[in-house]
Amino acid sequence: MYKFETSAWVKHFDFMVIDIIFLLLAFMISFTLRFGGVSPFSIQLYAILGVLMPILHIFIVFFTEEYSGILRRGYLKELKAVLRHNSILLASVVFFMFMTQQAEEYSRIVLSMMWVLSCLLMWGGRIFLKRALLHAYSQEKNQSYLLVISTQNSAEKTVEQLQKASYSSYRLKGLAVVDADIHEEVVSGIPVIASRETVMDYLRFNTVDGVFIDANVSEEEIDQITENLVAMGITVHISLDHISSEMPNRVVEEINGYSVLTTSIKMATTRQLFIKRVIDICGGLVGLVATVIAFVIFAPIIYIQSPGPIFFSQERVGRNGRRFRIYKFRSMYMDAEERKKELMAQNKMDGFMFKMDNDPRIMPIGRFIRRVSVDELPQSINILKGDMSLVGTRPPTVDEYERYELHHKRRLAAKPGLTGMWQVSGRSDITDFEEVVALDTEYISNFTLSLYFKILFKTVGVVLGKKGSV
């Protein structure tokens, strides 16, 4: 699932917030310096101004695209941008005063000091925020892994261009050269990790969020590569020299100086993902409180029935192949993993997942906490950390993932979830792994906030009805 940002003012909402904060701070400081310790919001005339200025600020940003390219601007250019913005804002305020015939009632000293202070504070705030974002973008967990597909002649130029941007959320994972066998060489600091023949196998077993294609090959080959990648749930960015008309969810955007056509299994807006993340955090906090309560009740019983750790931790595979540790209340005996090999013949799932009726590895209390889904409450930690969502796909184990075929990886195009389409569709009755993949793909391809909430509400019914539990 690909996050598509529709405009600069939405994308840089953080800059808008910090600008408004410093604008109001400059307003209050200027008023206090002129009139003493009285708040400007205690006087109706200035209170109106305090409400009007943030509104004018938003309008100016909206119509002037103030934040377009803000991360690429240097100190001097940023200062000029701030001076221009605050001058337009001050002119708008003066125009308002003139039209309402109140100009004489406002202090010119307050307006002059406010303009100077807001320029200084806003400029300093933007510089600070840009440095903070640069640090955040450098953190691996906040970056999207990008594989570059190119030809031998253009590979160096493409890689260097993609690495120019300081404020980029992309990290180049590697380079696949499709017209030469130069495996294990390095181009501008980026290793050549695949060729035309091996690139799909590399994508199957490695964490890659997107593929950038800048290869001078036939349109038919571009179409074939794109079709395979989208089927795997991987986002594709194609240099506009190589355009196909058969790509789903197409948008034109810019990546580190390149104009590209981007196609993905699903395009989600910043607003959708922001709301989804807020709900995830709220749900995760509620789940964390429930985890503490459940620990007090069930921890002694778990330990009595099978001495050992109360929590079960296991490495799982998340979005686009990222590894993370999942947490659950332990519902099985300590030797469960060793006994799994002996029980594989009784696996009722047709595919890579393991499931059997009356699993002898499960403790008596484990059957109960699984039936009411209490065992999954500690996954609230994973949700708060951002490894998982409330709704998503079941995160596979490492051994399951390593046996995936190419089309199976598309179920990892979104964050794994505590619940999902499969769980609310009768998870105990579904035994075909391909059907699980189809349901997960259906959720990702048709993601909307209404579908997200629908699955959450259905999950409550499934748990309360004790239906389809693992």
Secondary structure by P-SEA (a helix, b strand, c coil): cbbbbccccccaaaaaaaaaaaaaaaaaaaaaaacccccccccaaaaaaaaaaaaaaaaaaaaaccccccccccaaaaaaaaaaaaaaaaaaaaaaaaaacccccccaaaaaaaaaaaaaaaaaaaaaaaaaaaaaaaccccbbbbbbbbcccaaaaaaaaaaccccccccccbbbbcccccccccccccccccccccaaaaaacccccbbbbbccccaaaaaaaaaaaaaacbbbbbccccccccccbbbbbbcccccccccccccccaaaaaaaaaaaaaaaaaaaaaaaaaaaccaaaaaaacccccbbbbbbbcccbbbbbbbccccccccccccccccccccccccccccccccccccaaaaaaaaaccccccaaaaaaaccccccccccccaaaaaacccccccccccccccccccccccccccccaaaaaaaaaaaaaaccaaaaaaaaaaaaaaaaaccccc
